[in-house]
Amino acid sequence: MKQFFFRQAKIEDLEAIWPLFLYAKETMRQRGTHQWQDGYPFKETIEQDIVHHYAYVVEEAGEVIAYVAISRDGEPTYQKIEGAWLNQEPYIVGHRMVVGKKGRGKGLGSFMIREAEKIAIIHGIRSVRVDTNFDNQVMKHIFEKEGYTYCGIIQVRDGKREAFQKILV
């Protein structure tokens, strides 16, 4: 089994992270997914994730092959939901998860979700909230596989997203 190393990203990682997003955007376009087809997330978005200590990478043999932003600062767009969250307790948010070409088919989406859950528990937080575009079947499958509950619809800058939550035990 391959060994993956999950760690907080550094600004020096930006040039290795950004191609993951370019690859993901193109892959989504080819699948017909509308998410991330308007330029977002921008390179500056990822840079800000790093500056705010939200950015995490997965390395394999010293090479960055995946990325996720994990925040304990909440998410303003989650304040209003068409539906209901499972609880109103503190939560972490997982955003901008990408897996590069070299990471495909290795279960890294689930791996990063589980690592985010570990971070939550370390900080005494027992809830994780995430969202994705309606047509992002890959992410929705990962959320389902990892035990996330569909909670409703949220509004983001470019449309609506399906929102999910998991209570950690």
C-alpha positions as CSV (number, residue, x, y, z in Angstrom):
1,M,0.0,0.0,0.0
2,K,1.3,3.5,-0.9
3,Q,2.1,5.8,2.0
4,F,0.6,9.3,1.9
5,F,1.8,12.2,4.0
6,F,-0.8,14.8,4.9
7,R,0.5,18.1,6.0
8,Q,-0.2,21.8,6.2
9,A,0.8,23.6,3.0
10,K,3.6,26.2,2.8
11,I,3.8,29.1,0.4
12,E,6.6,27.3,-1.3
13,D,4.0,24.6,-2.3
14,L,1.9,27.0,-4.3
15,E,3.6,26.2,-7.6
16,A,3.0,22.5,-7.0
17,I,-0.6,23.0,-5.9
18,W,-1.8,25.2,-8.7
19,P,-1.4,22.6,-11.5
20,L,-3.7,20.3,-9.4
21,F,-6.4,22.9,-9.8
22,L,-5.8,23.4,-13.5
23,Y,-6.1,19.6,-14.0
24,A,-9.2,19.4,-11.8
25,K,-10.9,22.3,-13.7
26,E,-10.2,20.6,-17.1
27,T,-11.4,17.2,-15.8
28,M,-14.6,18.8,-14.5
29,R,-15.2,20.5,-17.8
30,Q,-14.7,17.3,-19.7
31,R,-17.2,15.5,-17.4
32,G,-19.7,18.3,-18.0
33,T,-19.5,19.6,-14.4
34,H,-20.2,23.3,-14.2
35,Q,-18.3,23.8,-10.9
36,W,-15.1,25.8,-11.2
37,Q,-15.6,26.7,-14.9
38,D,-15.7,30.5,-14.3
39,G,-12.0,30.8,-13.2
40,Y,-12.6,30.2,-9.5
41,P,-10.8,29.2,-7.5
42,F,-8.0,31.6,-8.4
43,K,-4.4,31.1,-7.7
44,E,-4.8,34.0,-5.2
45,T,-7.5,32.0,-3.4
46,I,-5.1,29.2,-2.8
47,E,-2.4,31.6,-1.7
48,Q,-4.8,33.0,0.9
49,D,-5.7,29.5,2.1
50,I,-2.0,29.0,2.7
51,V,-1.6,32.4,4.5
52,H,-4.6,31.7,6.7
53,H,-3.3,28.2,7.5
54,Y,-6.3,26.5,5.8
55,A,-4.3,24.7,3.1
56,Y,-3.3,21.1,3.4
57,V,-1.6,18.8,0.9
58,V,-1.1,15.1,0.4
59,E,2.4,14.0,-0.7
60,E,3.4,10.7,-2.2
61,A,7.1,10.1,-2.4
62,G,7.7,13.8,-1.7
63,E,5.4,15.0,-4.5
64,V,2.3,17.0,-3.9
65,I,-0.6,15.1,-5.4
66,A,-3.7,16.5,-3.7
67,Y,-5.0,19.5,-1.8
68,V,-7.8,20.5,0.5
69,A,-8.7,23.7,2.5
70,I,-9.8,23.1,6.0
71,S,-11.1,25.9,8.1
72,R,-12.2,26.2,11.7
73,D,-13.5,29.8,11.1
74,G,-16.9,28.8,9.9
75,E,-18.5,29.6,6.5
76,P,-20.7,32.7,6.1
77,T,-22.7,31.0,3.3
78,Y,-23.7,28.3,5.7
79,Q,-25.7,30.6,7.9
80,K,-28.7,30.4,5.5
81,I,-29.7,27.0,4.3
82,E,-32.8,25.7,2.4
83,G,-33.1,22.7,4.8
84,A,-31.5,22.2,8.2
85,W,-28.1,21.4,9.6
86,L,-27.8,18.5,11.9
87,N,-26.9,20.8,14.8
88,Q,-25.7,24.3,15.5
89,E,-22.4,23.3,17.2
90,P,-19.0,24.5,16.1
91,Y,-17.8,22.8,12.9
92,I,-14.9,22.7,10.5
93,V,-15.3,23.2,6.8
94,G,-13.7,21.3,4.0
95,H,-13.3,23.3,0.7
96,R,-11.5,23.2,-2.6
97,M,-10.6,19.5,-2.5
98,V,-8.5,18.5,-5.6
99,V,-6.6,15.4,-6.6
100,G,-4.0,15.6,-9.3
101,K,-3.5,13.1,-12.2
102,K,-0.9,11.1,-10.2
103,G,-3.3,10.8,-7.3
104,R,-6.4,9.5,-9.2
105,G,-7.9,6.2,-8.2
106,K,-6.0,6.1,-4.9
107,G,-8.9,7.0,-2.5
108,L,-7.4,10.4,-1.7
109,G,-10.8,12.1,-1.5
110,S,-11.8,9.8,1.3
111,F,-8.3,10.1,2.8
112,M,-8.5,13.9,3.0
113,I,-12.0,13.8,4.4
114,R,-10.8,11.5,7.2
115,E,-7.8,13.7,7.9
116,A,-10.1,16.7,8.1
117,E,-12.2,14.8,10.7
118,K,-9.0,14.1,12.7
119,I,-8.2,17.8,12.7
120,A,-11.7,18.6,14.0
121,I,-11.4,16.1,16.8
122,I,-7.9,17.3,17.8
123,H,-9.5,20.8,18.2
124,G,-12.5,19.5,20.1
125,I,-14.9,20.0,17.2
126,R,-17.4,17.3,16.6
127,S,-18.9,18.4,13.3
128,V,-17.7,18.8,9.6
129,R,-19.7,20.7,7.0
130,V,-19.0,20.5,3.3
131,D,-20.7,21.5,0.0
132,T,-20.5,20.8,-3.7
133,N,-22.1,21.6,-7.0
134,F,-25.3,19.6,-7.9
135,D,-23.5,17.9,-10.8
136,N,-20.3,17.0,-9.0
137,Q,-21.1,13.3,-8.7
138,V,-17.5,12.4,-7.6
139,M,-17.7,14.6,-4.5
140,K,-21.2,13.5,-3.6
141,H,-20.2,9.9,-3.8
142,I,-17.2,10.6,-1.5
143,F,-19.5,12.4,1.0
144,E,-22.0,9.5,1.0
145,K,-19.2,6.9,1.3
146,E,-17.8,8.7,4.3
147,G,-21.1,9.0,6.1
148,Y,-22.1,12.6,5.4
149,T,-25.8,13.5,5.6
150,Y,-27.4,15.7,3.0
151,C,-28.7,18.8,4.8
152,G,-30.0,21.1,2.1
153,I,-29.1,23.9,-0.4
154,I,-26.8,26.9,0.3
155,Q,-26.2,29.9,-1.9
156,V,-22.6,30.7,-2.9
157,R,-21.2,33.5,-5.1
158,D,-22.0,31.7,-8.4
159,G,-25.1,29.7,-7.6
160,K,-26.5,27.0,-5.3
161,R,-24.7,24.1,-3.8
162,E,-25.7,20.9,-2.0
163,A,-24.6,21.0,1.6
164,F,-23.7,18.0,3.8
165,Q,-22.7,17.5,7.4
166,K,-21.3,14.7,9.6
167,I,-21.4,14.6,13.4
168,L,-18.2,13.0,14.7
169,V,-18.3,10.6,17.6
